[in-house]
Amino acid sequence: MLIRLKGGRIYDPAQKQEGVVSDIYIRDGVIVNHPESASLADVEYDITGKVVMAGAIDIHSHIAGGNVNTARLLLPEQHRNFLARKLNHPFSTARWSATETGYRYALMGYTTVVEPAVLPINALDAHLQMADIPIIDTAGLAILGNDDYLLRLLRTGVSQNQINDYVAWTLHATRCLGLKVINAGGANAFKSNARSFDLDDQVPEYGVSSRHILQTLQRAACEIQLPHPVHVHCNNLGIPGNVDTALATMEAAQGLPMHLAHIQFYGYGNEGNRGFSTAAAKLIDGFKKHPNITMDVGQVLFAQTVTISGDVIAQYSRRHDASPNKWVAWDAECEGSGGVVPYCYKESSFVNSLQWLIGLEIFLLAEDPWRLFFTTDHPNGGPFTMYPFLIRLLMDKDYRLECMAQLNQEAVAMSLLKDLHKEFSLYDIAIMTRTAAAQLLGLADRGHLMPGAVADIAVYTEQADKAAMFGHAALVFKNGHLVVKDGEIVGRRNGTAQIVRPEFDKQIERRLQLYYDQFYNLKLDSFAVADVSFNQSDNERFIRHSCGTPYLASHS
């Protein structure tokens, strides 16, 4: 069947199209070249005057895994809903269920979302949860950097090739798209009662520094040619003065590609009467000097939320801030840890106001939407459902000023934001949330509207209120199927998991099995995601992306 989307205004940075009026044709779930005659279309949608973009991509959102489920169990009051079920599907109106996650993303025009923290021991559970999220495609980033096996390898000084094999095997076993490092070595140091851990601190008993762990894993990601650079949660999250940690981490990358996650939480100085200040300008000065670095922001927005992280040091240190007053912190014997701390960001709070201001300063100072990405670190800085309000803040300086008037004015006085008049364009939003995001992840088949792309398409009715515009899309197509119409879900489809399968020396499996025989009496297959159906065929559920040169958008 041939589908025609007629007369839309195209915003596609991959083709340098900014408001170009054109038709789009879809056949068998893929965007195709214009046929010789428009009359050949079987179905036509007249979208004259509407804004058309590729489906949006969220590169960092916690939507599945052990910590996410723990948060659901800890906070049942946040996801109860007694309204009538829709589409005859269980949990279709339960807040923060897998079902609502897919629906709410789709309503905003999102079609691909990355879970950035898949603990290898918990990968099967994460995939089962992601498989239950309707409509959107998903991907996971496998966590390494605190596990006993890796630290033993580093302690004994094995070759980089053996590290590379271990990283590649982990990505095979977990069926993930890339590699995540969370406070390298910090979770393991926590088990020896460390309550802070800097870039050059050493993990007790192993004698390796956080810097060494990070650089070794970064080199592995580069040498096995992962499309997405190593995705880094730096040391000292949320601590005043930690901008120096972020800048030191940029230097530690030594010119190799590296992605820094939720960078707002590292934009902090320690000046002023309270010992807490904005360091956004200092952070961005460093960012501009390191073209090998990409970052996502992790914007704070005022709302009740819950913070979830594998950084057990950071989560444990914030347990007294829990609101409501309940929290969970845990560590696992072999490789990980984490914490869940509910939190409410308040406009009256000096700290929360300054966090909100710092995130927006970073967005507006960076000047390069191809290297800076749009996130709230859902749910840590705020739920992803607030993305439309963040878009409005970036596109409307008058709205920013109105919001600033409601904040703690001591924080506002310290901020640069009142003097930043930049407004993002629709083209900028398309870069950050579509084309550049696909490029960063190495997903060449999406994030653009060129022939050959999967037909993930979002259509919006332009409005002065950009929050209203991006909150409910007029039309959303997923793989060419209409799933949203006039701000309502009209179709439910299964998503796919995007993965990579880098090559590795099979000897690593023998070494790993000896390790598990010695310490856990478990088979290696116990830690691998098998070829299970997930109610779909394996070929449908897992879409492999080759390692090698990532997709590059056609921009200068």
C-alpha positions as a Python dict, from the first residue, in 0.01 Angstrom:
ca = {
    (1, 'M'): (0, 0, 0),
    (2, 'L'): (124, 347, -93),
    (3, 'I'): (50, 630, 153),
    (4, 'R'): (81, 998, 66),
    (5, 'L'): (128, 1275, 322),
    (6, 'K'): (34, 1581, 122),
    (7, 'G'): (157, 1938, 155),
    (8, 'G'): (334, 1935, 491),
    (9, 'R'): (610, 2174, 592),
    (10, 'I'): (918, 1954, 626),
    (11, 'Y'): (1180, 2007, 896),
    (12, 'D'): (1453, 1755, 818),
    (13, 'P'): (1809, 1863, 902),
    (14, 'A'): (1952, 1555, 728),
    (15, 'Q'): (1835, 1712, 400),
    (16, 'K'): (1875, 2073, 521),
    (17, 'Q'): (1503, 2120, 478),
    (18, 'E'): (1358, 2394, 698),
    (19, 'G'): (989, 2442, 636),
    (20, 'V'): (1007, 2311, 278),
    (21, 'V'): (660, 2224, 149),
    (22, 'S'): (667, 1873, 9),
    (23, 'D'): (486, 1541, -1),
    (24, 'I'): (608, 1224, 170),
    (25, 'Y'): (533, 875, 42),
    (26, 'I'): (532, 555, 247),
    (27, 'R'): (531, 198, 119),
    (28, 'D'): (564, -115, 333),
    (29, 'G'): (669, 84, 637),
    (30, 'V'): (949, 271, 460),
    (31, 'I'): (973, 622, 312),
    (32, 'V'): (1006, 596, -66),
    (33, 'N'): (1077, 826, -359),
    (34, 'H'): (790, 1023, -506),
    (35, 'P'): (607, 818, -769),
    (36, 'E'): (558, 957, -1116),
    (37, 'S'): (192, 1019, -1040),
    (38, 'A'): (45, 1120, -704),
    (39, 'S'): (-277, 948, -807),
    (40, 'L'): (-106, 613, -745),
    (41, 'A'): (-142, 659, -368),
    (42, 'D'): (-388, 422, -199),
    (43, 'V'): (-435, 647, 107),
    (44, 'E'): (-383, 1021, 132),
    (45, 'Y'): (-357, 1251, 433),
    (46, 'D'): (-386, 1624, 363),
    (47, 'I'): (-148, 1789, 610),
    (48, 'T'): (-120, 2123, 433),
    (49, 'G'): (42, 2380, 658),
    (50, 'K'): (134, 2135, 931),
    (51, 'V'): (487, 2078, 1063),
    (52, 'V'): (640, 1743, 968),
    (53, 'M'): (942, 1586, 1137),
    (54, 'A'): (1088, 1239, 1170),
    (55, 'G'): (981, 1052, 1481),
    (56, 'A'): (1164, 1186, 1784),
    (57, 'I'): (1442, 989, 1959),
    (58, 'D'): (1513, 1005, 2332),
    (59, 'I'): (1874, 902, 2392),
    (60, 'H'): (1853, 881, 2773),
    (61, 'S'): (1536, 783, 2960),
    (62, 'H'): (1499, 528, 3240),
    (63, 'I'): (1202, 321, 3125),
    (64, 'A'): (1291, -37, 3221),
    (65, 'G'): (1504, -248, 3452),
    (66, 'G'): (1538, -325, 3821),
    (67, 'N'): (1557, 31, 3952),
    (68, 'V'): (1254, 136, 3747),
    (69, 'N'): (1049, -152, 3884),
    (70, 'T'): (1171, -81, 4237),
    (71, 'A'): (1051, 278, 4198),
    (72, 'R'): (707, 151, 4094),
    (73, 'L'): (693, -74, 4401),
    (74, 'L'): (816, 201, 4632),
    (75, 'L'): (565, 459, 4507),
    (76, 'P'): (233, 289, 4431),
    (77, 'E'): (59, 620, 4492),
    (78, 'Q'): (230, 760, 4183),
    (79, 'H'): (90, 504, 3940),
    (80, 'R'): (-258, 419, 4065),
    (81, 'N'): (-539, 507, 3827),
    (82, 'F'): (-896, 393, 3849),
    (83, 'L'): (-1023, 527, 3516),
    (84, 'A'): (-1177, 294, 3261),
    (85, 'R'): (-930, 83, 3066),
    (86, 'K'): (-868, 177, 2703),
    (87, 'L'): (-809, -48, 2405),
    (88, 'N'): (-902, -346, 2625),
    (89, 'H'): (-544, -379, 2742),
    (90, 'P'): (-439, -421, 3107),
    (91, 'F'): (-272, -117, 3264),
    (92, 'S'): (-354, 106, 2969),
    (93, 'T'): (-439, 389, 3208),
    (94, 'A'): (-211, 298, 3499),
    (95, 'R'): (39, 579, 3546),
    (96, 'W'): (401, 493, 3463),
    (97, 'S'): (315, 143, 3348),
    (98, 'A'): (494, 8, 3042),
    (99, 'T'): (175, 68, 2845),
    (100, 'E'): (141, 432, 2942),
    (101, 'T'): (511, 487, 2874),
    (102, 'G'): (465, 387, 2511),
    (103, 'Y'): (141, 579, 2469),
    (104, 'R'): (268, 902, 2624),
    (105, 'Y'): (585, 899, 2416),
    (106, 'A'): (388, 832, 2099),
    (107, 'L'): (144, 1116, 2169),
    (108, 'M'): (440, 1357, 2167),
    (109, 'G'): (575, 1214, 1841),
    (110, 'Y'): (852, 998, 1989),
    (111, 'T'): (920, 665, 1821),
    (112, 'T'): (1257, 547, 1966),
    (113, 'V'): (1375, 559, 2328),
    (114, 'V'): (1703, 442, 2486),
    (115, 'E'): (1716, 291, 2836),
    (116, 'P'): (2064, 408, 2941),
    (117, 'A'): (2138, 176, 3233),
    (118, 'V'): (2095, -198, 3175),
    (119, 'L'): (2277, -395, 3441),
    (120, 'P'): (2409, -707, 3262),
    (121, 'I'): (2287, -941, 3537),
    (122, 'N'): (1941, -787, 3492),
    (123, 'A'): (1933, -762, 3111),
    (124, 'L'): (1661, -1021, 3055),
    (125, 'D'): (1427, -842, 3293),
    (126, 'A'): (1499, -509, 3122),
    (127, 'H'): (1426, -656, 2778),
    (128, 'L'): (1104, -816, 2898),
    (129, 'Q'): (989, -479, 3028),
    (130, 'M'): (1092, -297, 2710),
    (131, 'A'): (912, -559, 2501),
    (132, 'D'): (594, -473, 2690),
    (133, 'I'): (615, -104, 2594),
    (134, 'P'): (388, -48, 2293),
    (135, 'I'): (458, 148, 1975),
    (136, 'I'): (809, 283, 2041),
    (137, 'D'): (1133, 107, 1951),
    (138, 'T'): (1377, 70, 2237),
    (139, 'A'): (1747, 13, 2301),
    (140, 'G'): (1961, -43, 2609),
    (141, 'L'): (2307, 62, 2718),
    (142, 'A'): (2493, -208, 2913),
    (143, 'I'): (2661, -95, 3237),
    (144, 'L'): (3027, -180, 3294),
    (145, 'G'): (3288, -18, 3517),
    (146, 'N'): (3213, -157, 3863),
    (147, 'D'): (3194, -532, 3808),
    (148, 'D'): (3439, -764, 3976),
    (149, 'Y'): (3548, -944, 3658),
    (150, 'L'): (3647, -624, 3478),
    (151, 'L'): (3831, -488, 3782),
    (152, 'R'): (4019, -817, 3819),
    (153, 'L'): (4127, -791, 3456),
    (154, 'L'): (4253, -438, 3510),
    (155, 'R'): (4430, -530, 3833),
    (156, 'T'): (4625, -804, 3659),
    (157, 'G'): (4713, -578, 3366),
    (158, 'V'): (4563, -783, 3083),
    (159, 'S'): (4585, -657, 2728),
    (160, 'Q'): (4340, -409, 2581),
    (161, 'N'): (4229, -682, 2341),
    (162, 'Q'): (4100, -894, 2632),
    (163, 'I'): (3906, -594, 2764),
    (164, 'N'): (3765, -539, 2417),
    (165, 'D'): (3652, -902, 2398),
    (166, 'Y'): (3480, -872, 2736),
    (167, 'V'): (3297, -554, 2632),
    (168, 'A'): (3190, -708, 2301),
    (169, 'W'): (3074, -1029, 2471),
    (170, 'T'): (2873, -823, 2721),
    (171, 'L'): (2694, -641, 2440),
    (172, 'H'): (2615, -975, 2276),
    (173, 'A'): (2487, -1124, 2601),
    (174, 'T'): (2276, -824, 2697),
    (175, 'R'): (2157, -739, 2345),
    (176, 'C'): (2233, -374, 2400),
    (177, 'L'): (2317, -89, 2163),
    (178, 'G'): (2608, 59, 2353),
    (179, 'L'): (2811, 88, 2671),
    (180, 'K'): (2735, 288, 2987),
    (181, 'V'): (2982, 376, 3263),
    (182, 'I'): (2838, 503, 3595),
    (183, 'N'): (3082, 668, 3837),
    (184, 'A'): (3354, 426, 3727),
    (185, 'G'): (3462, 218, 4026),
    (186, 'G'): (3245, 413, 4268),
    (187, 'A'): (2980, 148, 4327),
    (188, 'N'): (3247, -106, 4407),
    (189, 'A'): (3426, 139, 4635),
    (190, 'F'): (3096, 196, 4817),
    (191, 'K'): (3112, -167, 4932),
    (192, 'S'): (3434, -74, 5116),
    (193, 'N'): (3253, 219, 5285),
    (194, 'A'): (3370, 487, 5043),
    (195, 'R'): (3114, 769, 5044),
    (196, 'S'): (3281, 982, 4779),
    (197, 'F'): (3486, 883, 4476),
    (198, 'D'): (3677, 1115, 4245),
    (199, 'L'): (3828, 1062, 3903),
    (200, 'D'): (4173, 973, 4038),
    (201, 'D'): (4062, 779, 4345),
    (202, 'Q'): (4143, 408, 4346),
    (203, 'V'): (3901, 123, 4407),
    (204, 'P'): (3999, -54, 4731),
    (205, 'E'): (4150, -402, 4681),
    (206, 'Y'): (4185, -352, 4306),
    (207, 'G'): (4430, -61, 4292),
    (208, 'V'): (4283, 90, 3975),
    (209, 'S'): (4158, 447, 3947),
    (210, 'S'): (3826, 568, 3816),
    (211, 'R'): (4014, 744, 3535),
    (212, 'H'): (4189, 422, 3430),
    (213, 'I'): (3861, 226, 3425),
    (214, 'L'): (3688, 495, 3219),
    (215, 'Q'): (3970, 538, 2968),
    (216, 'T'): (4005, 162, 2920),
    (217, 'L'): (3633, 119, 2849),
    (218, 'Q'): (3630, 423, 2623),
    (219, 'R'): (3917, 279, 2423),
    (220, 'A'): (3732, -52, 2401),
    (221, 'A'): (3420, 120, 2263),
    (222, 'C'): (3633, 292, 2000),
    (223, 'E'): (3838, -14, 1903),
    (224, 'I'): (3539, -244, 1857),
    (225, 'Q'): (3380, 42, 1661),
    (226, 'L'): (3060, 91, 1856),
    (227, 'P'): (2845, 347, 1674),
    (228, 'H'): (2755, 520, 2002),
    (229, 'P'): (3050, 651, 2208),
    (230, 'V'): (3089, 539, 2566),
    (231, 'H'): (2802, 695, 2762),
    (232, 'V'): (2940, 840, 3086),
    (233, 'H'): (2781, 925, 3420),
    (234, 'C'): (3069, 1120, 3576),
    (235, 'N'): (3195, 1112, 3935),
    (236, 'N'): (3062, 1358, 4196),
    (237, 'L'): (2708, 1389, 4067),
    (238, 'G'): (2520, 1681, 4225),
    (239, 'I'): (2809, 1809, 4439),
    (240, 'P'): (2891, 2183, 4445),
    (241, 'G'): (3211, 2248, 4251),
    (242, 'N'): (3173, 1935, 4038),
    (243, 'V'): (3211, 2133, 3716),
    (244, 'D'): (3583, 2063, 3759),
    (245, 'T'): (3508, 1690, 3754),
    (246, 'A'): (3316, 1727, 3428),
    (247, 'L'): (3599, 1926, 3270),
    (248, 'A'): (3858, 1676, 3392),
    (249, 'T'): (3650, 1396, 3238),
    (250, 'M'): (3648, 1579, 2904),
    (251, 'E'): (4027, 1601, 2923),
    (252, 'A'): (4048, 1233, 3019),
    (253, 'A'): (3881, 1143, 2690),
    (254, 'Q'): (4211, 1235, 2516),
    (255, 'G'): (4036, 1340, 2199),
    (256, 'L'): (3837, 1018, 2157),
    (257, 'P'): (3455, 1028, 2131),
    (258, 'M'): (3274, 1037, 2465),
    (259, 'H'): (2918, 1121, 2564),
    (260, 'L'): (2852, 1285, 2903),
    (261, 'A'): (2508, 1218, 3046),
    (262, 'H'): (2273, 1458, 3231),
    (263, 'I'): (2540, 1728, 3235),
    (264, 'Q'): (2321, 1978, 3422),
    (265, 'F'): (2398, 1782, 3738),
    (266, 'Y'): (2767, 1867, 3681),
    (267, 'G'): (2724, 2237, 3604),
    (268, 'Y'): (2772, 2340, 3966),
    (269, 'G'): (3015, 2587, 4120),
    (270, 'N'): (3076, 2643, 4491),
    (271, 'E'): (3068, 3021, 4510),
    (272, 'G'): (2833, 3252, 4700),
    (273, 'N'): (2704, 3258, 5054),
    (274, 'R'): (2551, 2912, 5020),
    (275, 'G'): (2853, 2753, 4854),
    (276, 'F'): (2643, 2664, 4550),
    (277, 'S'): (2643, 2853, 4222),
    (278, 'T'): (2604, 2819, 3848),
    (279, 'A'): (2911, 2709, 3653),
    (280, 'A'): (2729, 2666, 3322),
    (281, 'A'): (2950, 2919, 3141),
    (282, 'K'): (3267, 2745, 3262),
    (283, 'L'): (3127, 2408, 3159),
    (284, 'I'): (3035, 2528, 2811),
    (285, 'D'): (3374, 2692, 2760),
    (286, 'G'): (3529, 2350, 2817),
    (287, 'F'): (3271, 2182, 2596),
    (288, 'K'): (3356, 2411, 2306),
    (289, 'K'): (3724, 2318, 2339),
    (290, 'H'): (3650, 1946, 2307),
    (291, 'P'): (3470, 1871, 1978),
    (292, 'N'): (3499, 1498, 2057),
    (293, 'I'): (3250, 1540, 2344),
    (294, 'T'): (2872, 1521, 2320),
    (295, 'M'): (2637, 1580, 2612),
    (296, 'D'): (2273, 1553, 2710),
    (297, 'V'): (2138, 1809, 2955),
    (298, 'G'): (1917, 1639, 3215),
    (299, 'Q'): (1701, 1947, 3264),
    (300, 'V'): (1530, 1987, 3602),
    (301, 'L'): (1158, 2070, 3585),
    (302, 'F'): (934, 2143, 3879),
    (303, 'A'): (733, 1836, 3966),
    (304, 'Q'): (708, 1538, 4197),
    (305, 'T'): (936, 1271, 4061),
    (306, 'V'): (1167, 993, 4172),
    (307, 'T'): (1542, 972, 4124),
    (308, 'I'): (1681, 635, 4017),
    (309, 'S'): (2046, 561, 3950),
    (310, 'G'): (2320, 302, 3958),
    (311, 'D'): (2535, 563, 4133),
    (312, 'V'): (2479, 428, 4483),
    (313, 'I'): (2715, 683, 4638),
    (314, 'A'): (2505, 973, 4506),
    (315, 'Q'): (2174, 808, 4592),
    (316, 'Y'): (2278, 707, 4944),
    (317, 'S'): (2404, 1060, 5016),
    (318, 'R'): (2062, 1201, 4922),
    (319, 'R'): (1847, 962, 5121),
    (320, 'H'): (1764, 1233, 5377),
    (321, 'D'): (1611, 1446, 5098),
    (322, 'A'): (1356, 1179, 5011),
    (323, 'S'): (1008, 1319, 4959),
    (324, 'P'): (797, 1128, 5050),
    (325, 'N'): (1026, 993, 5321),
    (326, 'K'): (1108, 646, 5187),
    (327, 'W'): (1403, 525, 4983),
    (328, 'V'): (1593, 217, 4866),
    (329, 'A'): (1967, 160, 4825),
    (330, 'W'): (2125, -173, 4734),
    (331, 'D'): (2438, -335, 4600),
    (332, 'A'): (2492, -664, 4421),
    (333, 'E'): (2782, -896, 4491),
    (334, 'C'): (2925, -929, 4145),
    (335, 'E'): (2873, -610, 3953),
    (336, 'G'): (2637, -336, 4050),
    (337, 'S'): (2433, -125, 4285),
    (338, 'G'): (2172, 144, 4279),
    (339, 'G'): (1928, 358, 4465),
    (340, 'V'): (1575, 495, 4441),
    (341, 'V'): (1498, 824, 4617),
    (342, 'P'): (1168, 1007, 4555),
    (343, 'Y'): (1204, 1382, 4521),
    (344, 'C'): (991, 1691, 4459),
    (345, 'Y'): (1151, 1986, 4277),
    (346, 'K'): (1006, 2312, 4413),
    (347, 'E'): (1014, 2663, 4267),
    (348, 'S'): (1060, 2810, 4615),
    (349, 'S'): (1383, 2615, 4672),
    (350, 'F'): (1711, 2798, 4611),
    (351, 'V'): (1886, 2477, 4504),
    (352, 'N'): (1606, 2355, 4276),
    (353, 'S'): (1563, 2698, 4117),
    (354, 'L'): (1935, 2716, 4044),
    (355, 'Q'): (1930, 2365, 3894),
    (356, 'W'): (1645, 2470, 3662),
    (357, 'L'): (1836, 2784, 3563),
    (358, 'I'): (2166, 2599, 3505),
    (359, 'G'): (2009, 2349, 3266),
    (360, 'L'): (1859, 2624, 3052),
    (361, 'E'): (2187, 2818, 3061),
    (362, 'I'): (2363, 2511, 2922),
    (363, 'F'): (2107, 2475, 2642),
    (364, 'L'): (2130, 2841, 2541),
    (365, 'L'): (2507, 2883, 2575),
    (366, 'A'): (2613, 2568, 2390),
    (367, 'E'): (2549, 2700, 2035),
    (368, 'D'): (2571, 2353, 1882),
    (369, 'P'): (2248, 2148, 1880),
    (370, 'W'): (2435, 1873, 1692),
    (371, 'R'): (2637, 1792, 2008),
    (372, 'L'): (2394, 1882, 2287),
    (373, 'F'): (2087, 1665, 2343),
    (374, 'F'): (1742, 1712, 2485),
    (375, 'T'): (1673, 1510, 2803),
    (376, 'T'): (1546, 1542, 3159),
    (377, 'D'): (1723, 1218, 3255),
    (378, 'H'): (1370, 1084, 3308),
    (379, 'P'): (1263, 1060, 3581),
    (380, 'N'): (1559, 1214, 3767),
    (381, 'G'): (1525, 1575, 3652),
    (382, 'G'): (1156, 1541, 3574),
    (383, 'P'): (922, 1304, 3390),
    (384, 'F'): (952, 1281, 3011),
    (385, 'T'): (589, 1388, 2988),
    (386, 'M'): (711, 1743, 3061),
    (387, 'Y'): (922, 1760, 2742),
    (388, 'P'): (669, 1987, 2566),
    (389, 'F'): (712, 2247, 2842),
    (390, 'L'): (1089, 2227, 2805),
    (391, 'I'): (1054, 2285, 2431),
    (392, 'R'): (847, 2595, 2504),
    (393, 'L'): (1110, 2722, 2748),
    (394, 'L'): (1375, 2691, 2476),
    (395, 'M'): (1164, 2847, 2202),
    (396, 'D'): (997, 3131, 2394),
    (397, 'K'): (1213, 3379, 2592),
    (398, 'D'): (907, 3565, 2724),
    (399, 'Y'): (776, 3241, 2871),
    (400, 'R'): (1115, 3182, 3033),
    (401, 'L'): (1098, 3524, 3197),
    (402, 'E'): (744, 3454, 3323),
    (403, 'C'): (863, 3129, 3480),
    (404, 'M'): (1170, 3294, 3632),
    (405, 'A'): (945, 3540, 3816),
    (406, 'Q'): (804, 3245, 4013),
    (407, 'L'): (1145, 3114, 4124),
    (408, 'N'): (1361, 3173, 4425),
    (409, 'Q'): (1494, 3520, 4343),
    (410, 'E'): (1827, 3468, 4519),
    (411, 'A'): (1899, 3194, 4266),
    (412, 'V'): (1773, 3408, 3976),
    (413, 'A'): (2011, 3689, 4077),
    (414, 'M'): (2306, 3450, 4041),
    (415, 'S'): (2200, 3326, 3699),
    (416, 'L'): (2292, 3432, 3347),
    (417, 'L'): (1957, 3322, 3210),
    (418, 'K'): (1781, 3658, 3231),
    (419, 'D'): (2039, 3797, 2987),
    (420, 'L'): (2016, 3511, 2736),
    (421, 'H'): (1767, 3603, 2464),
    (422, 'K'): (1822, 3315, 2225),
    (423, 'E'): (1515, 3125, 2108),
    (424, 'F'): (1544, 2780, 1951),
    (425, 'S'): (1379, 2727, 1614),
    (426, 'L'): (1179, 2429, 1494),
    (427, 'Y'): (1487, 2335, 1295),
    (428, 'D'): (1699, 2334, 1614),
    (429, 'I'): (1444, 2110, 1787),
    (430, 'A'): (1450, 1873, 1490),
    (431, 'I'): (1830, 1852, 1508),
    (432, 'M'): (1848, 1774, 1881),
    (433, 'T'): (1554, 1536, 1902),
    (434, 'R'): (1576, 1366, 1563),
    (435, 'T'): (1870, 1385, 1323),
    (436, 'A'): (2159, 1436, 1563),
    (437, 'A'): (2014, 1184, 1808),
    (438, 'A'): (2001, 916, 1537),
    (439, 'Q'): (2355, 1002, 1431),
    (440, 'L'): (2485, 976, 1788),
    (441, 'L'): (2330, 631, 1829),
    (442, 'G'): (2440, 507, 1486),
    (443, 'L'): (2079, 447, 1375),
    (444, 'A'): (2101, 532, 1007),
    (445, 'D'): (1747, 419, 930),
    (446, 'R'): (1569, 685, 1137),
    (447, 'G'): (1586, 1046, 1251),
    (448, 'H'): (1534, 1172, 896),
    (449, 'L'): (1277, 1169, 615),
    (450, 'M'): (1490, 1053, 324),
    (451, 'P'): (1387, 757, 106),
    (452, 'G'): (1491, 433, 274),
    (453, 'A'): (1423, 552, 627),
    (454, 'V'): (1172, 369, 842),
    (455, 'A'): (846, 561, 821),
    (456, 'D'): (855, 701, 1174),
    (457, 'I'): (690, 1039, 1119),
    (458, 'A'): (537, 1302, 1347),
    (459, 'V'): (300, 1571, 1221),
    (460, 'Y'): (217, 1875, 1438),
    (461, 'T'): (-31, 2158, 1411),
    (462, 'E'): (177, 2472, 1461),
    (463, 'Q'): (71, 2683, 1757),
    (464, 'A'): (215, 2981, 1942),
    (465, 'D'): (210, 2769, 2257),
    (466, 'K'): (482, 2518, 2175),
    (467, 'A'): (398, 2306, 2480),
    (468, 'A'): (49, 2251, 2340),
    (469, 'M'): (190, 2193, 1992),
    (470, 'F'): (441, 1925, 2094),
    (471, 'G'): (227, 1775, 2369),
    (472, 'H'): (-22, 1618, 2129),
    (473, 'A'): (76, 1540, 1772),
    (474, 'A'): (-181, 1565, 1495),
    (475, 'L'): (-57, 1244, 1336),
    (476, 'V'): (215, 991, 1423),
    (477, 'F'): (318, 703, 1198),
    (478, 'K'): (527, 414, 1333),
    (479, 'N'): (677, 200, 1057),
    (480, 'G'): (417, 349, 827),
    (481, 'H'): (120, 261, 1048),
    (482, 'L'): (-96, 537, 1191),
    (483, 'V'): (-78, 517, 1572),
    (484, 'V'): (-180, 870, 1678),
    (485, 'K'): (-450, 1091, 1529),
    (486, 'D'): (-557, 1431, 1665),
    (487, 'G'): (-381, 1372, 1996),
    (488, 'E'): (-532, 1028, 2057),
    (489, 'I'): (-387, 677, 2035),
    (490, 'V'): (-559, 497, 1747),
    (491, 'G'): (-333, 196, 1702),
    (492, 'R'): (-109, -30, 1909),
    (493, 'R'): (196, -202, 1765),
    (494, 'N'): (493, -389, 1905),
    (495, 'G'): (824, -209, 1905),
    (496, 'T'): (1166, -356, 1831),
    (497, 'A'): (1495, -352, 2023),
    (498, 'Q'): (1793, -194, 1849),
    (499, 'I'): (2117, -382, 1915),
    (500, 'V'): (2478, -423, 1802),
    (501, 'R'): (2671, -750, 1772),
    (502, 'P'): (3045, -672, 1765),
    (503, 'E'): (3292, -953, 1703),
    (504, 'F'): (3501, -1102, 1983),
    (505, 'D'): (3746, -1384, 2048),
    (506, 'K'): (3548, -1684, 2173),
    (507, 'Q'): (3821, -1754, 2429),
    (508, 'I'): (3658, -1491, 2649),
    (509, 'E'): (3365, -1726, 2704),
    (510, 'R'): (3595, -1998, 2837),
    (511, 'R'): (3761, -1752, 3075),
    (512, 'L'): (3427, -1617, 3193),
    (513, 'Q'): (3292, -1966, 3254),
    (514, 'L'): (3595, -2049, 3469),
    (515, 'Y'): (3526, -1732, 3666),
    (516, 'Y'): (3159, -1821, 3720),
    (517, 'D'): (3252, -2180, 3810),
    (518, 'Q'): (3489, -2051, 4076),
    (519, 'F'): (3267, -1789, 4237),
    (520, 'Y'): (2901, -1852, 4151),
    (521, 'N'): (2853, -2207, 4021),
    (522, 'L'): (2642, -2070, 3737),
    (523, 'K'): (2647, -2130, 3365),
    (524, 'L'): (2742, -1843, 3137),
    (525, 'D'): (2405, -1866, 2966),
    (526, 'S'): (2242, -1759, 3293),
    (527, 'F'): (2356, -1404, 3219),
    (528, 'A'): (2266, -1392, 2849),
    (529, 'V'): (1941, -1283, 2688),
    (530, 'A'): (1840, -1590, 2491),
    (531, 'D'): (1645, -1612, 2166),
    (532, 'V'): (1311, -1595, 2339),
    (533, 'S'): (1000, -1484, 2159),
    (534, 'F'): (874, -1190, 2367),
    (535, 'N'): (543, -1271, 2192),
    (536, 'Q'): (713, -1192, 1862),
    (537, 'S'): (964, -1367, 1643),
    (538, 'D'): (1326, -1302, 1739),
    (539, 'N'): (1387, -1129, 1408),
    (540, 'E'): (1105, -888, 1477),
    (541, 'R'): (1207, -809, 1832),
    (542, 'F'): (1579, -750, 1783),
    (543, 'I'): (1708, -529, 1502),
    (544, 'R'): (2083, -549, 1463),
    (545, 'H'): (2291, -245, 1371),
    (546, 'S'): (2637, -315, 1237),
    (547, 'C'): (2941, -182, 1421),
    (548, 'G'): (3158, 50, 1220),
    (549, 'T'): (3123, 401, 1083),
    (550, 'P'): (2801, 555, 1214),
    (551, 'Y'): (2545, 735, 1002),
    (552, 'L'): (2649, 1093, 937),
    (553, 'A'): (2387, 1358, 864),
    (554, 'S'): (2441, 1585, 566),
    (555, 'H'): (2528, 1900, 757),
    (556, 'S'): (2838, 2111, 750),
}
